[in-house]
Amino acid sequence: MKSDSKNELCNNTLSNLNKRVQVPDYDRSQIEIGIVHLGPGAFHRAHQAVYTDDLLRLNYKNWGICAVSLNSARFRDSVKKQDNLYTLAIRDIDPKLRIVGSIIEILFAPDSHDAVISRLSERNVKVVTLTITEKGYCLLPNNRLDFGDSDIKFDLEHPDTPKTAIGYLSAGLHKRYQQNLDPFVLVSCDNLMDNGVVLKQAVVDFSYKIDQDLANWISNTVFSPRTMVDSITPTTNQALIKSVEDDLGFLDEWPVQRENFSQWIFEDVPGMVLPPWDSVGAVFGADIKKYESCKLKILNGLHSSIAFVGLITGFETVAEALDDKSIRDYVQKLLDSEIIPSLSAPEGLDIETYASAVLKRFKNTQIHHFLSQIAWDSSKKIPVRILDTLQDNYRLGNPCGGLCLAISSWMLLIETMVSRDIPIVDPIVNELKGIIRRTPQNGERVDAFLALDQVFPKDLVDNSSFRRAVVEYFLELKEDPMATLKKYSFT
């Protein structure tokens, strides 16, 4: 669909843009769709879609993207009249604008079930990438598929009209199996340890309930590599839309923004065929498990910890929080004494150098990364970002105080949000609200949080040192959060 407005971004207006704006230099009408992406949020459009856009610029014409939105039609409706073009704003020392053209088709799954499954089963589609966040995998705490999840139950009863990514992947693979086509490669781009392994197992478990032969075929033939992705990507807001329009001279209804730094690392799996993303900056064949662990514990673990302590002390963005000396001291001690000692560095990576670079990226004042965004879905993030490090440290005999303080800060943040009637974005929001409403403001409330078995593993809950530290920090934070941070940092 073409835009009729000369002031809106679309194929017809690309030639009118400022020459400093990078635009697609390939004929988008000649691009074949070879990738289906599930969950085209800001991160995908600022990351995987940009790597793919770079590929298309190198004349790899068979790697266009079909983006499938699972929950909202907003992206489709916003950029349809823009010919699926959108702006990437690099917010860094050297800010830049770029028009991305790699998304050729957008489908809204709830009103396009057949079209999505048909696209997934097309011979030309070789790869399916995903950015569906931790909760989109519908997992139990042991990272196996949760058959008690209401959407998973629905998908098993209605496999032709699924709701979940797992249901769609199974349906698409089932059709390929029936047509004797090779399967596509699964590429999870979410912050889960062993993300590829976890994704494939979830699809196998689901498919076993549909057709055992299908499940065995998926288990034996589907490639699903571990990956690690990294680039700080705040959500789109009206300020970004206005800024891009001012700089571009054209309206883009849904641009994205990120820092200049971008990283995509793949596990090497013999026989697996991927788009040549390594020719445009991705890394194939690295020691992915150690890279995953470093990124999840340092970048993501610090992000969540900063979000929790920053929000309860009145800050809005990561850069603002780290401009405060008390939070900066807390983060540095947490990093040096608890996170880094729990890690084993992959070959070629100096952990201290990597950690320093992460902190420098966090302090980028051109990126307004809101703490509230980072705190979304924390019940799913905490186990991977913080509790894994805690368990490693208790096993190794390392200090754990700063990590416990982060957990207590999360609990206090939930209490504060409920008491002030601030919306909470979390898959277990009703349970969190119930804890605050039914328990007194003391250790009993902490115990109610710790009883959330989908968050806290039993061996950690049974650790008396862990419980004691979380209770003490929770009560101290309620009295004076800044004083509590200072006490941790200088003892």
C-alpha positions as CSV (number, residue, x, y, z in Angstrom):
1,M,0.0,0.0,0.0
2,K,1.4,3.4,-1.0
3,S,1.2,6.5,1.1
4,D,-0.5,9.4,-0.5
5,S,1.2,12.0,1.6
6,K,4.4,13.7,0.6
7,N,5.2,14.2,4.2
8,E,5.1,10.6,5.2
9,L,7.9,8.0,4.9
10,C,7.3,5.5,2.1
11,N,9.1,4.1,-0.9
12,N,8.1,7.1,-3.0
13,T,9.7,9.6,-0.6
14,L,13.0,7.9,0.0
15,S,14.7,9.9,-2.7
16,N,13.6,13.1,-1.0
17,L,15.3,12.4,2.3
18,N,18.5,14.2,3.4
19,K,21.5,12.5,1.8
20,R,23.0,11.9,5.2
21,V,20.2,9.4,6.0
22,Q,21.1,5.9,4.9
23,V,18.3,4.4,2.8
24,P,17.8,1.0,1.2
25,D,19.9,0.9,-2.0
26,Y,18.3,-2.3,-3.3
27,D,15.0,-2.9,-5.2
28,R,12.7,-4.1,-2.4
29,S,10.2,-5.4,-5.0
30,Q,12.8,-8.1,-6.0
31,I,13.4,-9.4,-2.4
32,E,12.1,-12.9,-1.6
33,I,11.0,-13.8,1.9
34,G,13.4,-16.3,3.5
35,I,13.0,-15.4,7.2
36,V,9.9,-15.3,9.4
37,H,10.3,-13.4,12.6
38,L,7.9,-13.8,15.5
39,G,7.6,-10.8,17.8
40,P,8.7,-7.7,15.8
41,G,9.1,-5.4,18.7
42,A,11.7,-2.6,19.0
43,F,14.6,-4.9,19.6
44,H,14.1,-7.0,16.5
45,R,13.6,-3.9,14.3
46,A,16.8,-2.3,15.8
47,H,18.9,-5.5,15.7
48,Q,18.2,-8.6,13.6
49,A,16.3,-6.6,10.9
50,V,19.3,-4.3,10.6
51,Y,21.7,-7.1,10.1
52,T,19.4,-8.5,7.5
53,D,19.1,-5.0,5.9
54,D,22.8,-5.0,5.6
55,L,22.7,-8.4,3.9
56,L,20.2,-7.2,1.3
57,R,22.5,-4.3,0.6
58,L,25.1,-6.9,-0.4
59,N,22.7,-8.4,-2.9
60,Y,21.5,-11.4,-0.9
61,K,18.0,-11.1,-2.3
62,N,16.4,-14.2,-0.7
63,W,16.5,-13.1,2.9
64,G,13.6,-10.7,3.2
65,I,11.6,-10.8,6.5
66,C,8.0,-11.6,7.1
67,A,7.3,-10.1,10.6
68,V,4.5,-11.8,12.6
69,S,3.0,-9.9,15.5
70,L,1.4,-12.3,18.0
71,N,-0.4,-9.9,20.3
72,S,-0.8,-6.4,18.7
73,A,-1.7,-5.0,15.3
74,R,-0.2,-1.7,16.1
75,F,3.1,-2.2,14.3
76,R,1.4,-3.5,11.1
77,D,-1.1,-0.7,11.1
78,S,1.5,2.0,11.8
79,V,4.0,1.1,9.1
80,K,1.7,-0.4,6.4
81,K,1.2,2.9,4.8
82,Q,5.0,3.4,5.0
83,D,5.5,0.4,2.8
84,N,6.8,-1.4,5.9
85,L,9.7,1.1,6.1
86,Y,10.8,2.6,9.4
87,T,13.6,4.7,10.8
88,L,16.4,3.5,13.1
89,A,17.8,6.3,15.2
90,I,21.3,5.7,16.6
91,R,21.6,7.6,19.8
92,D,25.2,7.9,20.7
93,I,28.1,10.3,20.5
94,D,27.6,10.4,16.7
95,P,23.8,10.2,16.2
96,K,22.6,8.9,12.9
97,L,19.3,8.1,11.1
98,R,18.8,5.1,8.9
99,I,15.8,3.7,7.0
100,V,15.4,0.0,7.3
101,G,13.8,-1.9,4.4
102,S,14.3,-5.6,5.3
103,I,10.8,-6.2,6.6
104,I,8.8,-7.0,3.4
105,E,5.6,-8.3,4.9
106,I,3.8,-7.9,8.2
107,L,1.1,-10.3,9.5
108,F,-1.0,-9.9,12.6
109,A,-1.4,-13.5,13.7
110,P,-4.8,-13.4,15.4
111,D,-6.5,-12.4,12.2
112,S,-4.1,-14.3,9.8
113,H,-3.7,-17.8,11.3
114,D,-3.7,-19.5,7.9
115,A,-1.4,-16.9,6.3
116,V,1.2,-17.3,9.1
117,I,1.2,-21.1,9.0
118,S,1.3,-21.0,5.2
119,R,4.3,-18.6,5.3
120,L,6.1,-20.8,7.8
121,S,5.6,-23.8,5.6
122,E,6.9,-22.2,2.4
123,R,9.9,-23.8,0.8
124,N,11.8,-20.5,0.5
125,V,11.6,-19.9,4.3
126,K,14.8,-21.2,5.8
127,V,14.9,-19.4,9.2
128,V,12.5,-18.4,11.9
129,T,13.9,-15.8,14.4
130,L,12.1,-14.9,17.7
131,T,12.1,-12.0,20.1
132,I,9.1,-12.9,22.3
133,T,10.6,-12.1,25.7
134,E,11.0,-14.7,28.5
135,K,7.3,-15.0,29.1
136,G,6.6,-15.8,25.5
137,Y,8.1,-19.3,25.8
138,C,5.5,-20.4,28.4
139,L,8.0,-22.2,30.5
140,L,8.1,-23.8,34.0
141,P,11.0,-22.8,36.3
142,N,12.9,-25.8,35.0
143,N,12.7,-24.4,31.5
144,R,10.3,-27.1,30.2
145,L,7.0,-26.2,28.6
146,D,4.2,-25.3,31.0
147,F,1.3,-27.5,29.9
148,G,-0.8,-25.7,32.6
149,D,-0.5,-22.4,30.7
150,S,-3.9,-21.4,29.4
151,D,-2.6,-20.4,26.0
152,I,-0.7,-23.6,25.6
153,K,-3.8,-25.6,26.5
154,F,-5.8,-23.6,23.9
155,D,-3.2,-24.3,21.2
156,L,-3.2,-28.0,21.9
157,E,-7.0,-28.0,21.5
158,H,-6.9,-25.6,18.5
159,P,-3.6,-26.4,16.6
160,D,-4.8,-24.6,13.4
161,T,-5.5,-21.3,15.2
162,P,-2.8,-21.0,17.8
163,K,-2.0,-18.1,20.2
164,T,1.6,-18.8,21.1
165,A,4.8,-18.8,19.3
166,I,5.3,-22.4,20.3
167,G,2.0,-23.3,18.8
168,Y,2.8,-21.5,15.5
169,L,6.2,-23.1,15.2
170,S,4.7,-26.6,15.8
171,A,2.0,-25.9,13.2
172,G,4.4,-24.6,10.6
173,L,6.8,-27.6,11.1
174,H,3.9,-30.0,11.0
175,K,2.9,-28.7,7.6
176,R,6.5,-28.9,6.3
177,Y,6.7,-32.5,7.7
178,Q,3.5,-33.4,5.9
179,Q,4.9,-31.9,2.7
180,N,8.3,-33.6,3.0
181,L,10.1,-30.2,3.2
182,D,13.2,-29.6,5.2
183,P,12.6,-27.8,8.5
184,F,13.5,-24.2,9.1
185,V,16.3,-23.2,11.5
186,L,15.0,-21.8,14.8
187,V,16.9,-18.8,16.1
188,S,15.9,-17.6,19.5
189,C,17.1,-14.0,20.2
190,D,15.8,-13.7,23.8
191,N,17.7,-13.5,27.0
192,L,17.5,-17.1,28.1
193,M,20.4,-19.3,29.0
194,D,20.7,-22.0,26.4
195,N,17.9,-20.2,24.5
196,G,18.1,-22.4,21.4
197,V,18.0,-25.6,23.4
198,V,15.1,-24.4,25.5
199,L,13.1,-23.3,22.5
200,K,13.6,-26.5,20.6
201,Q,12.7,-28.6,23.6
202,A,9.5,-26.6,24.1
203,V,8.5,-27.1,20.5
204,V,9.3,-30.9,20.7
205,D,7.3,-31.2,24.0
206,F,4.3,-29.4,22.5
207,S,4.4,-31.3,19.2
208,Y,4.6,-34.7,21.0
209,K,1.1,-34.0,22.2
210,I,0.0,-33.5,18.5
211,D,1.9,-36.2,16.7
212,Q,4.7,-38.3,18.2
213,D,6.3,-38.9,14.7
214,L,6.3,-35.1,14.2
215,A,8.0,-34.6,17.6
216,N,10.7,-37.2,16.7
217,W,11.3,-35.5,13.3
218,I,11.7,-32.1,14.9
219,S,14.0,-33.5,17.6
220,N,16.2,-35.2,14.9
221,T,16.3,-32.6,12.2
222,V,15.7,-29.1,13.4
223,F,18.7,-26.9,14.1
224,S,18.2,-24.4,17.0
225,P,21.5,-22.8,18.0
226,R,22.3,-20.9,21.1
227,T,22.6,-17.2,20.5
228,M,23.6,-14.1,22.3
229,V,22.2,-10.7,21.3
230,D,23.1,-7.3,22.7
231,S,22.2,-3.6,21.9
232,I,20.4,-1.3,24.4
233,T,17.1,-0.5,22.8
234,P,14.6,1.7,24.7
235,T,11.0,1.6,23.7
236,T,9.5,4.0,21.2
237,N,7.8,7.1,22.6
238,Q,6.3,10.3,21.4
239,A,9.5,12.2,22.0
240,L,11.3,9.8,19.6
241,I,8.6,10.1,17.0
242,K,8.8,13.9,17.2
243,S,12.6,14.0,17.1
244,V,12.8,11.7,14.1
245,E,10.2,13.7,12.2
246,D,12.1,16.9,12.9
247,D,15.4,15.4,11.8
248,L,14.0,13.4,8.8
249,G,11.5,15.9,7.5
250,F,8.9,13.2,7.2
251,L,6.6,11.4,9.6
252,D,7.5,7.9,10.7
253,E,4.7,6.6,12.9
254,W,6.9,4.0,14.6
255,P,10.7,4.5,14.5
256,V,13.1,2.7,16.8
257,Q,16.2,3.8,18.7
258,R,19.3,2.1,20.0
259,E,22.9,2.7,20.9
260,N,25.6,2.3,18.3
261,F,26.9,-0.9,19.9
262,S,25.4,-4.1,18.5
263,Q,26.4,-7.7,18.9
264,W,25.0,-11.0,17.7
265,I,26.8,-14.3,18.5
266,F,25.9,-17.8,17.3
267,E,26.8,-21.2,18.5
268,D,28.5,-23.2,15.7
269,V,26.4,-26.3,14.8
270,P,27.8,-28.6,12.1
271,G,25.5,-28.8,9.1
272,M,23.4,-25.7,10.0
273,V,22.8,-23.2,7.2
274,L,22.0,-19.6,8.1
275,P,21.9,-16.4,6.2
276,P,25.5,-15.0,6.0
277,W,25.0,-12.6,8.8
278,D,28.7,-13.2,9.7
279,S,29.5,-11.1,6.6
280,V,27.8,-8.1,8.2
281,G,29.1,-8.3,11.8
282,A,27.6,-11.3,13.4
283,V,29.9,-13.9,15.0
284,F,29.6,-17.6,14.2
285,G,31.2,-20.3,16.2
286,A,32.1,-18.6,19.5
287,D,32.1,-20.2,23.0
288,I,28.5,-19.2,23.2
289,K,27.6,-20.5,26.7
290,K,30.3,-18.4,28.3
291,Y,29.3,-15.4,26.3
292,E,25.7,-15.9,27.2
293,S,26.5,-16.2,30.9
294,C,28.7,-13.0,30.9
295,K,26.0,-11.0,29.1
296,L,23.1,-12.3,31.2
297,K,24.9,-11.8,34.5
298,I,26.7,-8.6,33.8
299,L,24.6,-6.5,31.4
300,N,21.1,-8.0,32.1
301,G,21.8,-8.6,35.8
302,L,23.1,-5.1,36.4
303,H,20.2,-3.7,34.3
304,S,17.6,-5.3,36.5
305,S,19.4,-4.4,39.7
306,I,19.8,-0.8,38.7
307,A,16.1,-0.7,37.7
308,F,15.0,-2.0,41.1
309,V,17.2,0.3,43.3
310,G,16.8,3.2,40.9
311,L,13.0,3.1,40.9
312,I,12.7,2.9,44.7
313,T,15.0,5.9,45.0
314,G,13.2,8.1,42.5
315,F,15.1,7.9,39.3
316,E,13.6,7.3,35.8
317,T,16.4,6.2,33.5
318,V,19.6,4.1,33.7
319,A,21.9,7.1,33.0
320,E,20.2,9.2,35.7
321,A,20.5,6.5,38.3
322,L,24.2,5.9,37.6
323,D,24.8,9.6,37.9
324,D,24.0,9.2,41.6
325,K,27.1,8.3,43.6
326,S,25.3,5.9,46.0
327,I,23.9,3.8,43.2
328,R,27.1,4.0,41.2
329,D,29.1,2.7,44.3
330,Y,26.5,-0.1,44.8
331,V,26.7,-1.2,41.2
332,Q,30.5,-1.2,41.2
333,K,30.8,-3.3,44.3
334,L,28.1,-5.6,43.1
335,L,30.0,-6.1,39.9
336,D,33.4,-6.5,41.4
337,S,32.7,-8.7,44.4
338,E,29.7,-10.7,43.3
339,I,29.0,-10.9,39.6
340,I,32.5,-11.1,38.1
341,P,33.8,-13.7,40.5
342,S,30.9,-16.0,39.5
343,L,32.0,-16.0,35.8
344,S,34.4,-18.0,33.7
345,A,35.6,-15.9,30.7
346,P,35.3,-17.3,27.2
347,E,38.5,-17.3,25.2
348,G,39.3,-13.8,23.9
349,L,37.1,-11.9,26.3
350,D,38.5,-10.0,29.3
351,I,35.7,-9.8,31.7
352,E,36.8,-6.7,33.5
353,T,37.2,-4.8,30.2
354,Y,33.8,-6.1,29.1
355,A,32.2,-5.0,32.4
356,S,33.7,-1.5,32.2
357,A,32.4,-1.1,28.6
358,V,28.9,-2.1,29.8
359,L,28.9,0.5,32.5
360,K,30.1,3.1,30.0
361,R,27.2,2.2,27.7
362,F,24.8,2.5,30.6
363,K,26.0,6.1,31.2
364,N,25.1,7.1,27.6
365,T,22.9,10.2,28.1
366,Q,21.7,10.1,24.5
367,I,19.8,6.9,25.4
368,H,16.8,7.4,27.7
369,H,16.4,3.8,28.8
370,F,13.6,3.9,31.3
371,L,14.0,1.8,34.4
372,S,10.3,1.0,34.3
373,Q,10.7,-0.7,31.0
374,I,13.6,-2.8,32.3
375,A,11.5,-3.8,35.3
376,W,8.7,-5.2,33.1
377,D,8.1,-9.0,33.5
378,S,10.7,-9.2,36.3
379,S,9.2,-12.4,37.7
380,K,10.5,-14.0,34.5
381,K,13.8,-12.1,34.4
382,I,15.0,-12.4,38.0
383,P,15.7,-16.2,37.9
384,V,18.1,-15.9,34.9
385,R,19.6,-12.4,35.6
386,I,20.1,-12.6,39.4
387,L,19.2,-15.9,41.0
388,D,21.5,-18.0,38.9
389,T,24.4,-15.8,40.0
390,L,23.2,-16.0,43.6
391,Q,23.1,-19.8,43.5
392,D,26.6,-19.9,41.9
393,N,27.9,-17.6,44.7
394,Y,26.4,-19.6,47.5
395,R,28.0,-22.7,46.0
396,L,31.4,-21.0,45.6
397,G,31.3,-19.3,48.9
398,N,31.3,-15.8,47.3
399,P,29.6,-12.7,48.8
400,C,25.9,-12.4,48.0
401,G,24.7,-9.2,49.8
402,G,24.3,-7.0,46.8
403,L,22.3,-9.5,44.9
404,C,20.0,-10.1,47.9
405,L,19.6,-6.3,48.1
406,A,18.4,-6.3,44.5
407,I,15.8,-8.9,45.3
408,S,14.6,-6.9,48.3
409,S,14.5,-3.8,46.2
410,W,12.2,-5.6,43.7
411,M,9.9,-6.7,46.5
412,L,9.8,-3.1,47.9
413,L,9.1,-1.8,44.3
414,I,6.1,-4.1,44.0
415,E,4.8,-3.0,47.4
416,T,5.2,0.7,46.4
417,M,3.5,0.2,43.0
418,V,0.6,-1.6,44.5
419,S,0.1,1.0,47.3
420,R,0.2,3.8,44.7
421,D,-1.9,2.0,42.2
422,I,0.8,2.1,39.6
423,P,0.2,-0.4,36.8
424,I,2.5,-3.5,37.0
425,V,3.6,-5.3,33.8
426,D,4.2,-8.9,34.8
427,P,2.7,-12.3,34.0
428,I,1.9,-12.9,37.7
429,V,0.7,-9.4,38.5
430,N,-2.4,-10.7,40.3
431,E,-0.3,-12.9,42.6
432,L,2.1,-10.0,43.3
433,K,-0.8,-7.7,44.2
434,G,-2.3,-10.5,46.4
435,I,0.9,-10.7,48.4
436,I,0.9,-7.0,49.2
437,R,-2.8,-6.9,50.1
438,R,-2.9,-9.9,52.4
439,T,0.5,-9.8,54.3
440,P,1.9,-7.4,56.9
441,Q,4.8,-5.2,56.0
442,N,7.5,-7.3,57.5
443,G,9.4,-10.6,57.1
444,E,6.1,-12.4,56.5
445,R,5.7,-10.4,53.3
446,V,9.1,-11.4,52.2
447,D,8.2,-15.1,52.9
448,A,5.1,-14.7,50.7
449,F,7.3,-13.5,47.8
450,L,9.8,-16.3,48.4
451,A,6.9,-18.8,48.2
452,L,6.5,-17.9,44.5
453,D,7.9,-21.1,43.2
454,Q,7.8,-19.9,39.6
455,V,10.4,-17.4,40.6
456,F,12.5,-18.7,43.5
457,P,13.9,-22.3,43.5
458,K,13.4,-24.3,46.6
459,D,17.1,-24.8,47.4
460,L,17.5,-21.0,47.5
461,V,14.4,-20.5,49.6
462,D,15.6,-23.1,52.0
463,N,18.9,-21.3,52.4
464,S,18.6,-19.5,55.8
465,S,21.4,-17.0,54.9
466,F,19.5,-15.9,51.7
467,R,16.2,-15.5,53.5
468,R,17.8,-13.6,56.4
469,A,19.7,-11.2,54.1
470,V,16.6,-10.5,52.0
471,V,14.4,-9.8,55.0
472,E,17.0,-7.5,56.6
473,Y,17.5,-5.5,53.4
474,F,13.8,-5.3,52.8
475,L,13.2,-3.7,56.2
476,E,16.2,-1.4,55.9
477,L,15.2,-0.3,52.4
478,K,11.8,0.6,53.7
479,E,13.4,2.9,56.3
480,D,16.0,4.6,54.1
481,P,17.0,3.1,50.7
482,M,19.9,5.4,50.1
483,A,21.4,4.7,53.5
484,T,21.0,1.0,52.8
485,L,22.9,1.3,49.5
486,K,25.7,3.2,51.2
487,K,25.9,0.6,54.0
488,Y,26.3,-2.2,51.5
489,S,28.9,-0.3,49.5
490,F,31.2,0.6,52.3
491,T,31.1,-2.5,54.5
